[in-house]
Amino acid sequence: MLLDKITPIDVHIAAKLRQFRLVAGMSQDKLGELTGVTFQQIQKYEKAKNRISASRLFEFAQFLEKPVSAFFEGIKADRTYYNYDFSTDKQQSKKLIEFDKELLPLVRAFKRIENAQSKRNLVALAVSISEPKEKKVKHGYS
């Protein structure tokens, strides 16, 4: 195995880096400034043009307030190195586009809410709205 070859894991981590940066409301410039690299290098990391070292991944996790393990969520691998259970690239792209269009504005607005009780109320409302009708009837409300 060539050590410099970009793998599906590298692509997955790159996508997670972009997702976490966007959710944090951070620009590529800002993340680069915090970690001592150029925004162009951040672009290369996010597009999986360059692999992210373990120490750099740790730095990203710290500044994006995520555990390092969050970058690996969604990866299912057995003991064979290249036996991954990934969605196709097209499905992954579609998920990221949907995330950007629908969830990102909501996450950014939520992060700006300072009142803890308002945040709890908003979460309770979202949970209530998202429950299937069958479940609502079971609980005694329509």
C-alpha positions as a LaTeX table, in Angstrom:
\begin{tabular}{lrrr}
\hline
Residue & $x$ (\AA) & $y$ (\AA) & $z$ (\AA) \\
\hline
Met1 & 0.00 & 0.00 & 0.00 \\
Leu2 & 1.33 & 3.44 & $-0.91$ \\
Leu3 & 1.36 & 5.81 & 2.03 \\
Asp4 & 0.74 & 8.93 & $-0.05$ \\
Lys5 & $-2.36$ & 7.59 & $-1.82$ \\
Ile6 & $-5.64$ & 9.31 & $-0.91$ \\
Thr7 & $-8.02$ & 6.70 & 0.49 \\
Pro8 & $-11.79$ & 6.68 & 1.07 \\
Ile9 & $-11.02$ & 7.43 & 4.72 \\
Asp10 & $-9.15$ & 10.61 & 3.69 \\
Val11 & $-12.13$ & 11.70 & 1.58 \\
His12 & $-14.50$ & 11.01 & 4.47 \\
Ile13 & $-12.36$ & 13.02 & 6.93 \\
Ala14 & $-12.10$ & 15.88 & 4.42 \\
Ala15 & $-15.89$ & 16.03 & 4.12 \\
Lys16 & $-16.26$ & 15.99 & 7.91 \\
Leu17 & $-13.73$ & 18.82 & 8.23 \\
Arg18 & $-15.78$ & 20.96 & 5.84 \\
Gln19 & $-19.04$ & 20.07 & 7.57 \\
Phe20 & $-17.74$ & 20.83 & 11.06 \\
Arg21 & $-16.14$ & 24.10 & 9.92 \\
Leu22 & $-19.38$ & 25.26 & 8.30 \\
Val23 & $-21.48$ & 24.32 & 11.32 \\
Ala24 & $-19.07$ & 26.29 & 13.50 \\
Gly25 & $-19.63$ & 29.28 & 11.21 \\
Met26 & $-15.90$ & 29.49 & 10.57 \\
Ser27 & $-14.31$ & 30.56 & 7.29 \\
Gln28 & $-11.43$ & 28.72 & 5.69 \\
Asp29 & $-9.36$ & 31.84 & 6.37 \\
Lys30 & $-10.14$ & 31.75 & 10.09 \\
Leu31 & $-9.43$ & 28.03 & 10.48 \\
Gly32 & $-6.18$ & 28.48 & 8.58 \\
Glu33 & $-5.22$ & 31.41 & 10.79 \\
Leu34 & $-5.91$ & 29.41 & 13.95 \\
Thr35 & $-3.86$ & 26.43 & 12.74 \\
Gly36 & $-1.08$ & 28.33 & 11.01 \\
Val37 & $-1.84$ & 27.31 & 7.43 \\
Thr38 & $-3.20$ & 29.19 & 4.42 \\
Phe39 & $-6.84$ & 29.09 & 3.40 \\
Gln40 & $-5.63$ & 27.39 & 0.19 \\
Gln41 & $-4.26$ & 24.55 & 2.31 \\
Ile42 & $-7.59$ & 24.28 & 4.13 \\
Gln43 & $-9.26$ & 24.02 & 0.70 \\
Lys44 & $-6.87$ & 21.22 & $-0.26$ \\
Tyr45 & $-7.65$ & 19.40 & 2.99 \\
Glu46 & $-11.42$ & 19.78 & 2.50 \\
Lys47 & $-11.24$ & 18.53 & $-1.09$ \\
Ala48 & $-8.97$ & 15.63 & $-0.06$ \\
Lys49 & $-6.23$ & 16.88 & $-2.36$ \\
Asn50 & $-3.83$ & 16.70 & 0.60 \\
Arg51 & $-4.00$ & 14.20 & 3.45 \\
Ile52 & $-4.47$ & 15.51 & 6.97 \\
Ser53 & $-1.81$ & 14.44 & 9.45 \\
Ala54 & $-2.82$ & 13.13 & 12.86 \\
Ser55 & $-1.44$ & 16.20 & 14.63 \\
Arg56 & $-3.26$ & 18.56 & 12.25 \\
Leu57 & $-6.50$ & 16.57 & 12.69 \\
Phe58 & $-6.09$ & 16.95 & 16.45 \\
Glu59 & $-5.70$ & 20.73 & 16.03 \\
Phe60 & $-8.80$ & 20.93 & 13.83 \\
Ala61 & $-10.77$ & 18.95 & 16.40 \\
Gln62 & $-9.69$ & 21.35 & 19.16 \\
Phe63 & $-10.61$ & 24.52 & 17.25 \\
Leu64 & $-13.89$ & 23.07 & 15.95 \\
Glu65 & $-14.77$ & 21.75 & 19.41 \\
Lys66 & $-15.19$ & 18.16 & 18.23 \\
Pro67 & $-13.61$ & 14.97 & 19.48 \\
Val68 & $-11.12$ & 13.51 & 17.00 \\
Ser69 & $-13.39$ & 10.45 & 16.79 \\
Ala70 & $-16.14$ & 12.62 & 15.24 \\
Phe71 & $-14.11$ & 12.75 & 12.02 \\
Phe72 & $-14.41$ & 8.97 & 11.75 \\
Glu73 & $-18.14$ & 8.66 & 12.46 \\
Gly74 & $-19.96$ & 6.81 & 9.71 \\
Ile75 & $-17.01$ & 4.66 & 8.73 \\
Lys76 & $-17.59$ & 0.94 & 8.99 \\
Ala77 & $-14.48$ & $-1.13$ & 8.42 \\
Asp78 & $-13.60$ & $-4.69$ & 9.18 \\
Arg79 & $-10.07$ & $-6.03$ & 9.50 \\
Thr80 & $-9.45$ & $-5.80$ & 5.75 \\
Tyr81 & $-8.05$ & $-2.33$ & 5.05 \\
Tyr82 & $-10.06$ & $-1.51$ & 1.92 \\
Asn83 & $-13.36$ & $-3.09$ & 2.92 \\
Tyr84 & $-15.38$ & 0.07 & 3.65 \\
Asp85 & $-19.10$ & 0.52 & 3.80 \\
Phe86 & $-19.39$ & 4.00 & 2.25 \\
Ser87 & $-22.28$ & 5.57 & 0.43 \\
Thr88 & $-21.47$ & 6.24 & $-3.19$ \\
Asp89 & $-19.78$ & 9.55 & $-3.95$ \\
Lys90 & $-23.00$ & 10.82 & $-5.52$ \\
Gln91 & $-25.01$ & 10.01 & $-2.36$ \\
Gln92 & $-22.36$ & 11.67 & $-0.18$ \\
Ser93 & $-22.44$ & 14.82 & $-2.32$ \\
Lys94 & $-26.23$ & 14.91 & $-2.19$ \\
Lys95 & $-26.16$ & 14.61 & 1.61 \\
Leu96 & $-23.68$ & 17.50 & 1.92 \\
Ile97 & $-25.74$ & 19.72 & $-0.39$ \\
Glu98 & $-28.90$ & 18.96 & 1.61 \\
Phe99 & $-26.99$ & 19.67 & 4.82 \\
Asp100 & $-25.78$ & 23.00 & 3.49 \\
Lys101 & $-29.18$ & 24.14 & 2.22 \\
Glu102 & $-31.45$ & 22.98 & 5.04 \\
Leu103 & $-29.55$ & 22.46 & 8.24 \\
Leu104 & $-26.71$ & 24.94 & 8.16 \\
Pro105 & $-28.85$ & 28.12 & 8.53 \\
Leu106 & $-30.74$ & 26.47 & 11.40 \\
Val107 & $-27.56$ & 25.41 & 13.18 \\
Arg108 & $-26.02$ & 28.85 & 12.80 \\
Ala109 & $-29.14$ & 30.55 & 14.16 \\
Phe110 & $-29.34$ & 28.09 & 17.04 \\
Lys111 & $-25.73$ & 28.78 & 18.01 \\
Arg112 & $-26.53$ & 32.51 & 18.24 \\
Ile113 & $-29.32$ & 31.97 & 20.80 \\
Glu114 & $-27.89$ & 32.94 & 24.17 \\
Asn115 & $-30.80$ & 32.04 & 26.43 \\
Ala116 & $-30.51$ & 28.39 & 27.56 \\
Gln117 & $-34.25$ & 28.04 & 28.21 \\
Ser118 & $-35.03$ & 29.32 & 24.70 \\
Lys119 & $-32.66$ & 26.70 & 23.29 \\
Arg120 & $-34.39$ & 23.94 & 25.29 \\
Asn121 & $-37.82$ & 25.18 & 24.16 \\
Leu122 & $-36.71$ & 25.22 & 20.53 \\
Val123 & $-35.36$ & 21.68 & 20.77 \\
Ala124 & $-38.60$ & 20.52 & 22.43 \\
Leu125 & $-40.60$ & 22.15 & 19.63 \\
Ala126 & $-38.47$ & 20.50 & 16.95 \\
Val127 & $-38.82$ & 17.09 & 18.62 \\
Ser128 & $-42.58$ & 17.57 & 18.92 \\
Ile129 & $-42.98$ & 18.59 & 15.29 \\
Ser130 & $-40.77$ & 15.77 & 14.03 \\
Glu131 & $-42.60$ & 12.94 & 15.83 \\
Pro132 & $-44.77$ & 10.81 & 13.54 \\
Lys133 & $-48.53$ & 11.34 & 13.90 \\
Glu134 & $-49.00$ & 7.77 & 15.19 \\
Lys135 & $-46.66$ & 8.50 & 18.09 \\
Lys136 & $-48.42$ & 11.77 & 18.90 \\
Val137 & $-51.79$ & 10.01 & 19.12 \\
Lys138 & $-50.30$ & 7.39 & 21.47 \\
His139 & $-49.15$ & 10.16 & 23.81 \\
Gly140 & $-52.65$ & 11.62 & 23.87 \\
Tyr141 & $-52.17$ & 14.70 & 21.70 \\
Ser142 & $-53.03$ & 15.24 & 18.08 \\
\hline
\end{tabular}
